[in-house]
Amino acid sequence: MDHFLYRDSALFAEDVPLSDIAATVGTPAYVYSTATLTRHYHLFKDALEGLPNLVCYAMKSNSNQAVIKALADLGAGMDVVSGGEYARAVAAGVPGDRIVFSGVGKTRGEMELALSGGIRQFNVESEPEMQVLSAVATALGKTAPITIRVNPDVDAKTHEKISTGKSENKFGIPISRAREVYALAASLPGLKIVGIDVHIGSQLTDLAPFESAYEKVVELTHQLRADGHEISRLDLGGGLGIPYTRSNEAPPLPTEYGALIKRVIGDLDVEVEIEPGRLISGNAGVMLTSVIYVKEGEGRDFLILDAAMNDLIRPAMYDAHHDIVPVVEPEPGVVQLPYDIVGPVCETGDTFTRNRPMPPLAPGDLVVFRSAGAYGAVMSSEYNTRPLIPEVLVKGDQFAVIRPRPSFDEMINRDIVPEWL
Ligand code: LLP
C-alpha cells in the first residue's frame, strides 16, 4: 500500500490527482507521499517493538529537508554520510543525539562539524580514521562516541555495485581483526566505544545474509565484552529490499526482518539501531514525466520522455527496473505495445527500458516511474544542462513544491568566466 492509486481511472498521490501536479509544477517532477513515508517508518518501529531501538533513516536515499522533517517529527534518527547530510539533518531540526555518522572517508572538517554540533555516534571504518577522529576530538576538548563497522564477509546476494559486506569491498574492518582494532580504539584518548556497526548491502531480498551477519555480530559482542569493552548499541545497518514490480516480487517484510533481529539479538541487553533508506522512501515517491514524441524505429517504437538518465540514473547505472504506468488508467483489455522508453539525453545509455509493453500513448500523455522515491532525486545531475527536476510533497489533499526547478539563469550563472579570459 503506497498511496499512489487510481481513482476513477486517474492516478492520485494520496488525495491529489497527479495531473493537477503536472499542470501546476510542470514535468518532469518527483512526487512524494507523506502518508507512505509515515507508514513505512512505523512498519520498522512496530517490527522492533519490545527492543530498545532507534530507526535512523538513511538520508542518502532521499535527503530533501521536508522528507527529513516528516520522519524526524515521528521520532526518527538519521544516518548521515557526509558533512552536507549532517548540515541538512540539523537544518531540518534533527537533534545531534539522534544522528549517526557513517562512511568510509570522513574528513577532519566533517568530524569537527559533527562533534561541535552534537552527534550520537561515529561509525568508524578504519584504524587511520580512528586515529584522526581521536586527535580531532581531543583538540576540541571532546570525546567522540564510536562504533566500529565490521565487515562480516557475507554475500548479500544483491547487485555488485551495492553489495558491501564481502571481504573484497572497501567497507569496515575484517571481523577477524575486530578484537585488536577495538583494543586500539580503547587506547585512544579521544574515543569512547559504545557499540558495533555492520551494513552488508542494499536491496537485499533474502533474510539469510542478514542472519549470518547478525549472528557474527552477536558472537563478537560476547568476545568484546569479555575483553572489557562496553557494548551497549548494535547498529545493524540498512538494506532491506523493496518490491520494484507489482507482480512477481515479494521481498521479506519489515515484520519478518524485525522478528529475525529479535531472534538473533535475543536478550543481549543492547539498544538496536537500524539504518533503512530505500524501504522508507523508495515506494513513497514517483517520477512524473510526459511523452514528448512517439518515434517509429526499425522493428521497435521509441517513447521519448521529458525525463532522462540525469533525472533517474538507476536504470542506466544498475540495470534497475521501475514500473512505468500511465496517469490515465488504460481501459481494461486494451492492447499493449512494446516500446523502448528513452529520454532526450545524447547517449544510448539514456534508455530506461526496452520492449516494455505499454498501452498506446501519445505526445503530452503523462506517465510515472514508480518506486522512485529512493536514490532518484538525490542521484540526479544537470548533465546536458538540464535543470534538476522539482520535488513535490503531498499530504492528504495538499501539495507543495519542496525543491523548485531552477531557471536556466540560476543554473548557468553559477559558472564564473575569469576576467582574464
Ligand atoms: N547504511 C549504510 C551504511 C549504507 O551504505 C546504506 C546504503 C544504507 C544504510 C541504506 O541502505 P538501504 O536501506 O537504502 O538499502 N544507489 C543505490 C543504492 C546505494 C546504497 C548505498 N548504501 C541504488 O539506487 O540502488
Residues whose N, C-alpha, C, O or C-beta is under 5 A from the ligand:
A	BS01	LLP	A58 S61 S102 I162 H199 G201 S202 Q203 G237 G238 G239 L240 E275 P276 G277 R278 L279 R314 Y375
